[in-house]
Amino acid sequence: MGTPQGKLLELSSVYMRIYFCGMIFSMLYNFGSAILRAAGDTRSPLIFLTIAGVLNVILNIVFVAAFKMDVAGVALATSISQAVSAVLVLRALSKREDACRLDFKQMRIHKRALLKMLKIGLPAGLQGSLFSISNVLIQSSVNSFGAAHMSGSAAASSIEGFCYVSMNAFHQTALNFCGQNYGAGDLKRVNRITFTCLATVAAVGLIVGNIFYLFGNQLLGIYITDSPEAVRYGMERLKFMLIPYFLCGIMDTATGSMRGIGSSVTPMIITIIGVCVMRVVWIYTVFAMPQYHSFSGLFISYPISWLLTFTAVFISYLIIMNRRRREKFRTAPQGE
């Protein structure tokens, strides 16, 4: 990935190995919290995530400041906090008294349900994997600029993560509520949920993104204490990421609505082309030109890809919903 050799590469490898060991806990939390949200319990996952986040901060201080564990301590703190969130979710599911109750003694593979889950989940998983490939190329391009750019970009990415969480909630809302109402055959409510979520996430993205950018120097200063140059590069990234971040929010929310109505392959194909392929092509064409070979020239590809992908996904959503309405009208019983 073009990471500078020596101490930095060694620390990155240590963090990656420990973090990967804890990914099973992240998977368990994400899957379990999705079940709770689908059952109408959106409060518990938030509480569990808050507990894990606070624990992560405390463990970071203990491992790094007290035990002098450096990067290994940060990675270990993350894995432990993820494990705690997974345990809390599984415990909550095991105590339910409805159809979502988790009984370890009754765990079986239900082929029909598994096939339906794979039909929707595999395209989404493949989409996420290809996202990672394009992000690896982006990170490799960042690394080619040097340590100051890497530090600024990493700090900015952490700040963006806080903003993303506020918007991702609407993706989950659209996915769950569109799925419930689509299953009930209420297409009008599906549309109402979709448009409400799109309008709300756009407003939240604009407000939160611009507030975070306004205080960007102060926020970056929390992560970077000894390099004004790295802070400057972090602000350069934030300018192209946070100000138009609402585009990412509406893109994800539209994708959630599509999956909620049972269409997972279409948004996957659109996202692969509009985000993954587009960014890779951008790196090897526009970014490769001397006049655009800069931090700005690299990160402007993000809002462009968000806008293109949202436009295509939203048009597809309208086409599919119109088709479903016609099908419902044809199959409805006619009066005599």
N, C-alpha and C positions, 0 to 999 in steps of 0.2 A: 504493500500500500504506500510505498514511498516514505515510510516512517524513518526518521534519522536514526542511524545505527548507534549502539552504545547503551547508556543507561536508560534512555527514554524507551527504546524498543524492549528492553528487558522488563521494565515496569509495566508496559502495556501488555506483554505476554502473561505476566503474573496475574494481572487484573482479569484478563480474558478467561484464563483457566478457572479461576475461582468463581467468576460470575456464571460461566457455563454450567458449573456443577449445581448451581442453585436455580437453573431455569425450570426444572420440574416443578418447583414450588410456585413459580410465577404462572405456569400453565394451570396448575390446580386452582389457584386463586381466580384466574380469569374465567375458567370454565364454571367453577362453583358460583362466582358472583353473577355470571350471566344467568344461571338457573334461578338465583334469588330474585334478580331483576325481572325475569320473565314471569315469576310468580307474584310480582307486585311489590316486592320488598327491596326498595332502592336505598333505604336508610342503613341497613346492616353492612353492605359492601363499603359504603362511605366511611362508616365508623371503623371497620377493620383496616381499611386503607390508611385512615388517619393514625390509628394506633401503630401500624407498621412504619409509617413515615416518621412519627415521633421517635420510635425505637431506633430507626435507622440513624437519625441525627445523634441520638445519645450514644449509640455504639460507635459511630464515627469519632466522636470526641474521646471516648474511652480507648478505642484501639489505636488511634493516631496520636492523640495528645499524651495519654497515660502510658500505653504500652509501646509507643514508637514503632508501630507496625507499617506505617507508610501506606502504599497502594494496596498491599495485601489486606490491611485492616479495613480500608474503605470497601473493597470487594466482599470481604467476609461480613461486614455490617449489612450490606445490601442483601446478601444471600440469607442471612439469619432473619432479617425483617420480612423477606418474602416468605420464608418458611412459617413464620408466625401468622402472617395473613392467610396462608393456605390452611393452617390448622384451625383458625377461627372460622373460616368459611365452611370447612368440612364439619366442624362441630355444630354450626348453625343448621346445616342441612340435616344432620343426624337427629336433631331435636324437633324437626317439623312433624306435623301430624297429618299432612296432606299428601297429594300424589308426588310431591317433590322430596319427600323424606328419603334420606340416604341410609340404607340398612346394609352394612357391609356383609352380613350373612346372606342377604338375598341378591347380591350382585351377580348379574348374568349378562351375557352378550345377547341382545335382542337384534336379530339380523335385519328386520325391516326398518327399525328405528336407526340402526347403525348405517344402513345404506342411504337413508334420507339425510342423515347428518353429514355423511361423506359427500353427498351430492352438493350440499350447500357449503360445507366446511373446506373441502379440498381446494376449490377455486379461490376461496378467501386466503387459505394458507399459502397457495402458490403465489398469489398476488403479493402477500407479505414477504415471501422469500425473494421475489424479484425486486421488490422495493429495497431490500437489503443489498442486493447486488449493485443497483444503481447508486446507493448511498456509499458503498465501498469505493466506487470510482470517484464520487464526489470527495470523500475523505482523502483519497490518494492525491487528488488535485490540490486539496488544502495543504496536505503534508509537503507537497513540492515547494511551497512558498517559504517554509521554515518554521522554527519553534514558536515564534511570536504569533504567527498566524494560527498555528495549531492551538495554542493556549486560548487565544481570543475566540476562536470558533467553538472550542469545547465549552467554554464558559457561557457563550451565547446560546449554545444548544441546550444547556441546562435551564436557562431562563425561558427559552421557547417551550420547554417541556411543561412548565407551570401554566403557560397560556393555553397549550394544547389540551390539557386536562379539562379546562373549563369548557372547551368546545366539544371534546369527545363525548361528553355527557349527552349531547343532543344526537349524536350518531347512535348511541345506545338507545335513547328514547325513541327515535324514529324506527330503528330496527325492531324493538320489542312491541311497540304499540301498533305499528303498521302490520306486523305479523299477526297480532291478536285480532285486529279488526278485519284484516284480509281473510283470515280463517273463518271469521263470522260472516263474511260476505258483505260487509259494509264498506263499499268502495268510496263512497262520499267521505266517510270519516277518515279513510286512509289518505285521501287527498288533503283533507283539512289538517291532519297531523303533519303531513310532509311540508306543506307550505308554512305552517306555524313554526315548525322546527327550523326551516330554512331562514325565515325572517328573524327568528330569535337568535340563532347561532351567528348570523351575519352581524347583528347588533352587538352581541357579546364579544365577537372576534374583533370588531372595530374598536370598541371601548377598551377592552383588556389589552389588546395588542398595542394600541397607541399609548396607554398608560405605562405599560412596561417599557416601551421604547423611550418615553419621556424621562423615565428614571433609569435608563439603561446604564449610564456611567456609574451611578451609585450601586446598582445591582451587580454589574461586572466587577466593581471594586471589592465585593465580598469574596469573589473567587480569585481575583488577580490583585495582589497587593504590591508587587514589585516591578511591574512592567507597563508603563503608560502606553507603550507601542501596542502591546497585546490588547489593552482596553480599546484602543482606537480601531483595531481590526475587528474586535468583537462588536463594536457599534456599527461598523460597516456591514457586517453580516445581519445584525438586528434590523437595520434599515430596510433590507430587502425581504426579511422574513416576517417581522412583527406587524409592520404597517399594513401589508396586504394579507395578513394571516387569516382574515375572515374567509378568504377564497378557499383555503384549506378546510375550514370548517364546513362551508356549504358543499364542498366536494365530498367530504366524508359523510355528511348527513344525507345527501342524495344517494350515495352508495348504500347507506344503511336502509333507506326506504326501499331500494331495489331488492336488497336481500330479504327484507321483510315480506315482500310480495312473492317471494320464492324464486326470484331471478338473480342467481349468483354468478353465472358464467358471463353474462353480458357486461356487468360492471368490471369483472376481472379483466376481460379482454380490453375494454376501454382504458382501464387504469394502467395496464401493462404498456399499452401503446402510448397513452397520453402522458404518463409520468415516467415510467422506467425507460422505455425506448427513447422517448423525447429527450430525457436528460443525458443519456449516453450519447445520442447523436449530437446534442449540444456541446458536450465536452470535446468530441472529436472534430467538430466543425467550427462553430462560432467561437468557443473558448480557445481553440487552437490558434485563432488569428491573433497576431501581435497586438492589435488595437483593443481586443477584448480579453486578453490574457491577464485578468486581474481578479481580485476578490469580488468586485461588483459584477464583472462579467460572468463569474461562476454562479453566484447565488441569485441572480435575476432569473435564472432558469426555473427556480421554484415557483414564483407566482405565475409565470407564463404557463407552466405545466398544470398548475392547479386550475387556472381559468379554462384552459382547453379541455381538461378532463371533466370538470363540472358541466360545461356546456354540453358535451357529448352524453354524459350520464343522464342529465336532466331531460334532454330530448328523447333519449331511449325510454326513460320513465314515463313520459307523456304518451309515447307511442304504445307502450305495453299496457298502460292503464286504459287507454282508449280501446285497445283490442279486447281487454278483459270485460269492459263495460258492454261492448257489442255482443260478446259471447254470453254474458249474463242475460242480456235482453232477449237473445234468441232462445235460450233455454228456459226462460220464465214462462209459467203457464199463461196461456192467452184466454181472455174472457170470451164467453159465447156470444 
